[in-house]
Amino acid sequence: MKALSVIIAGAGIGGLTAAACLIQKGFKVRIFEQASALGEVGAGVQSSANAVKVLYSLGLRDELEKVAVRPQAFEFRRFDTAELMHSVPLGNAHESTHGAPYYHLHRADLHDVLARKVYALDPDCITLNAKVEGFEESSAGVTLKLADGRSVSGDVLIGADGIKSAIRAQILGETPVSYTGDIAWRAVIPVEQLPSDIMARVSTVWCGPKKHAVMYYLRAGAVMNFVGLVEHDQPETESWTQKRPWAELKADFVGWHPTIQTVIDAIDRDSCYRYALNNRPPVANWSTPLVTMLGDAAHPTLPYMASGAVMAIEDSAVLARCLEEGLNDVPAALQRYQRNRLERTARIVNGSTASRALYRIEDEAEMRQAFHDQDLSKARTEWLYSYDPLTVPLP
Ligand SMILES: Cc1cc2nc3c(=O)[nH]c(=O)nc-3n(C[C@H](O)[C@H](O)[C@H](O)COP(=O)(O)OP(=O)(O)OC[C@H]3O[C@@H](n4cnc5c(N)ncnc54)[C@H](O)[C@@H]3O)c2cc1C
């Protein structure tokens, strides 16, 4: 049988992972990316075993080990006293329970590892300067339309073009994204600029009224990632590259623990980025007979369970399995993929939104009780990290 030709819109973490998974299974894949060069911003991405297993299946273990940090735990601390409210063991406990490590990665490193994998599998796979506008579909196949007038035909189209997906707009209608009420500050700090005992090899979530902050190490421990998530009435533009004055970041965290002040004080004054966090509610369908979506195009989320990119990686593996086992009936394969991803991804999207309230409970005793009652450690072990996209049954 002829190998199906798959077109992917978008070369983010999702599009690249999907391409690698599909090429490895024998599909002919072409990615169309709007940017003129491949790359990612300077920020961190956490990746739990459920995604790392997929990356390992692509032969990326050695490359990832060179750049990853293996955190020992997620620590949830009170914003002012630093009291430990809750801890989720990671490190060896995560790896032995779930069969792969928990990684902290620089986004640019993960993106680069994936891009090099795709190029090694097929040097002609990625077309840059290719802004996708939409598609035409018939029983014979699907044709991708590019903004510059070019068009490309294939058997299947995957929209991996992010939260403002053009493919999504055509499948589900043009709807604006919703501002979640939070903006995100981001910065990375070389560890030489911080006291050596500032934080153990953990991911710390500082929890407080109307905001929280996340800190963890990247690049084999060479830099610290700082993200400050703050309620703001006026949304920013949604741009990962918009700078704002350092003084505004400092002002947002007045009164927070000295550790946070030390980290903020060490941030390069000209490298404070701030952007709006947007979202969309989960949907019940994201496919047509020959077109589907993955990652943020299908199910954008607040990042409060550190699982947006993880879901895109899971989607990629499950979609590749469904297409491989459903070569004779692409519409059925896409429905099988979607059926098996809808509930889990909606659970993560809704859980991430719910985490926002948990991390921000004003009263200290109430917060302590809420962390105790919700027992994130147990919940995340039971269903979030234990999922294996490579072997999970796909009814
Ligand atoms: C502050 C923050 C922290 C986060 N932390 C984590 C974390 O720790 N762990 C985690 O798993 N997730 C995290 N996430 C979520 C994660 O970043 C996203 O879920 C993930 O990047 C989605 O990947 P994607 O490939 O689906 O989309 P994107 O990364 O948005 O990639 C889409 C690609 O498509 C391209 N594109 C867009 N439109 C077009 C078009 N019309 N034509 C052609 N190309 C197009 C874009 O240029 C881009 O290359 C975080 C998010 C934020 C905001």
The ligand as an SDF file (V2000), in Angstrom:
LIG
                    3D

 53 58  0  0  0  0  0  0  0  0999 V2000
    4.0740   30.5160   30.7640 C   0  0  0  0  0  0  0  0  0  0  0  0
    3.8870   29.1790   30.1160 C   0  0  0  0  0  0  0  0  0  0  0  0
    4.5110   28.0850   30.6730 C   0  0  0  0  0  0  0  0  0  0  0  0
    4.3220   26.8120   30.1220 C   0  0  0  0  0  0  0  0  0  0  0  0
    4.9080   25.7430   30.7200 N   0  0  0  0  0  0  0  0  0  0  0  0
    4.6650   24.5090   30.2460 C   0  0  0  0  0  0  0  0  0  0  0  0
    5.2720   23.3690   30.8590 C   0  0  0  0  0  0  0  0  0  0  0  0
    6.0360   23.4800   31.8200 O   0  0  0  0  0  0  0  0  0  0  0  0
    4.9870   22.1370   30.3530 N   0  0  0  0  0  0  0  0  0  0  0  0
    4.1640   21.9830   29.2820 C   0  0  0  0  0  0  0  0  0  0  0  0
    3.9280   20.8360   28.8660 O   0  0  0  0  0  0  0  0  0  0  0  0
    3.5700   23.0440   28.6690 N   0  0  0  0  0  0  0  0  0  0  0  0
    3.8100   24.2870   29.1230 C   0  0  0  0  0  0  0  0  0  0  0  0
    3.2420   25.3610   28.5140 N   0  0  0  0  0  0  0  0  0  0  0  0
    2.3430   25.1460   27.3640 C   0  0  0  0  0  0  0  0  0  0  0  0
    3.1120   24.9390   26.0740 C   0  0  0  0  0  0  0  0  0  0  0  0
    3.9880   26.0210   25.8740 O   0  0  0  0  0  0  0  0  0  0  0  0
    2.1760   24.8370   24.8770 C   0  0  0  0  0  0  0  0  0  0  0  0
    1.0750   24.0170   25.1960 O   0  0  0  0  0  0  0  0  0  0  0  0
    2.9150   24.2490   23.6790 C   0  0  0  0  0  0  0  0  0  0  0  0
    3.9690   25.1050   23.2900 O   0  0  0  0  0  0  0  0  0  0  0  0
    1.9660   24.0220   22.5080 C   0  0  0  0  0  0  0  0  0  0  0  0
    2.7110   23.5490   21.4140 O   0  0  0  0  0  0  0  0  0  0  0  0
    2.0560   23.5520   19.9650 P   0  0  0  0  0  0  0  0  0  0  0  0
    3.0930   22.9670   19.0760 O   0  0  0  0  0  0  0  0  0  0  0  0
    0.7160   22.9240   20.0080 O   0  0  0  0  0  0  0  0  0  0  0  0
    1.8040   25.0820   19.6250 O   0  0  0  0  0  0  0  0  0  0  0  0
    2.8280   26.2930   19.4490 P   0  0  0  0  0  0  0  0  0  0  0  0
    3.9890   26.1410   20.3580 O   0  0  0  0  0  0  0  0  0  0  0  0
    2.0040   27.5230   19.5630 O   0  0  0  0  0  0  0  0  0  0  0  0
    3.3720   26.1380   17.9630 O   0  0  0  0  0  0  0  0  0  0  0  0
    2.5820   26.4810   16.8560 C   0  0  0  0  0  0  0  0  0  0  0  0
    3.4840   26.6560   15.6450 C   0  0  0  0  0  0  0  0  0  0  0  0
    2.6590   26.9050   14.5200 O   0  0  0  0  0  0  0  0  0  0  0  0
    3.1340   28.0490   13.8350 C   0  0  0  0  0  0  0  0  0  0  0  0
    1.9740   28.6890   13.2000 N   0  0  0  0  0  0  0  0  0  0  0  0
    0.9760   29.3660   13.8150 C   0  0  0  0  0  0  0  0  0  0  0  0
    0.0850   29.8000   12.8970 N   0  0  0  0  0  0  0  0  0  0  0  0
    0.5480   29.3870   11.6960 C   0  0  0  0  0  0  0  0  0  0  0  0
    0.0560   29.5220   10.3810 C   0  0  0  0  0  0  0  0  0  0  0  0
   -1.0790   30.1770   10.1050 N   0  0  0  0  0  0  0  0  0  0  0  0
    0.7670   28.9660    9.3730 N   0  0  0  0  0  0  0  0  0  0  0  0
    1.9260   28.2890    9.6220 C   0  0  0  0  0  0  0  0  0  0  0  0
    2.4410   28.1390   10.8620 N   0  0  0  0  0  0  0  0  0  0  0  0
    1.7410   28.6730   11.8820 C   0  0  0  0  0  0  0  0  0  0  0  0
    3.8000   28.8970   14.8940 C   0  0  0  0  0  0  0  0  0  0  0  0
    4.7300   29.8030   14.3290 O   0  0  0  0  0  0  0  0  0  0  0  0
    4.4470   27.8270   15.7580 C   0  0  0  0  0  0  0  0  0  0  0  0
    5.7070   27.4480   15.2580 O   0  0  0  0  0  0  0  0  0  0  0  0
    3.4680   26.6440   29.0140 C   0  0  0  0  0  0  0  0  0  0  0  0
    2.8590   27.7590   28.4270 C   0  0  0  0  0  0  0  0  0  0  0  0
    3.0620   29.0050   28.9750 C   0  0  0  0  0  0  0  0  0  0  0  0
    2.3850   30.1930   28.3510 C   0  0  0  0  0  0  0  0  0  0  0  0
  1  2  1  0
  2  3  1  0
  2 52  2  0
  3  4  2  0
  4  5  1  0
  4 50  1  0
  5  6  2  0
  6  7  1  0
  6 13  1  0
  7  8  2  0
  7  9  1  0
  9 10  1  0
 10 11  2  0
 10 12  1  0
 12 13  2  0
 13 14  1  0
 14 15  1  0
 14 50  1  0
 15 16  1  0
 16 17  1  0
 16 18  1  0
 18 19  1  0
 18 20  1  0
 20 21  1  0
 20 22  1  0
 22 23  1  0
 23 24  1  0
 24 25  2  0
 24 26  1  0
 24 27  1  0
 27 28  1  0
 28 29  2  0
 28 30  1  0
 28 31  1  0
 31 32  1  0
 32 33  1  0
 33 34  1  0
 33 48  1  0
 34 35  1  0
 35 36  1  0
 35 46  1  0
 36 37  1  0
 36 45  1  0
 37 38  2  0
 38 39  1  0
 39 40  1  0
 39 45  2  0
 40 41  1  0
 40 42  2  0
 42 43  1  0
 43 44  2  0
 44 45  1  0
 46 47  1  0
 46 48  1  0
 48 49  1  0
 50 51  2  0
 51 52  1  0
 52 53  1  0
M  END
$$$$
